[in-house]
Amino acid sequence: MFPTIRWLLAASLVVATVLIYFPYIFVVIGRVQAGFDVAAPRALFDKLPPFAQRAVWAHENSFETFMPFAAAVLLTLLTHVETQTVAIASVSFVVARFLYSIFYIANIPIGRSLMFGVGTAATLTLFLQSLAALSA
């Protein structure tokens, strides 16, 4: 049985929440390589390998993009918009954010930028679909 769009929206919100912490796996690996000091964890950043520094930035950016996405998903749920466009947008956001982190950590700027754009477009699509439903 194919899940409902409401289920898909809720699941995308949960997965997007988990994806905030995905880049942190690479931060931990970098900390181990750099000799993590429990007494001064913030002082370690400059000693992290470049991939781990980029992982920190991907992690921080994930927080910044999650808030608008969460608001868009909640608004979509509240307005009862259940279209194929909404389903595609919510899944697209999750896939884009996963790939964004991979491209960021791997230092592939064009991929990172494209995935940022896809994620932003997905969030805007959810907002626009909800606003259209309120206008109808």
Secondary structure, 3 states (H helix, E strand, C coil): CCCCHHHHHHHHHHHHHHHHHCCHHHHHHHHHHHCCCCCCCHHHHHHCCHHHHHHHHHHHHHHHHHHHHHHHHHHHHHCCCCCHHHHHHHHHHHHHHHHHHHHHHCCCHHHHHHHHHHHHHHHHHHHHHHHHHHHC
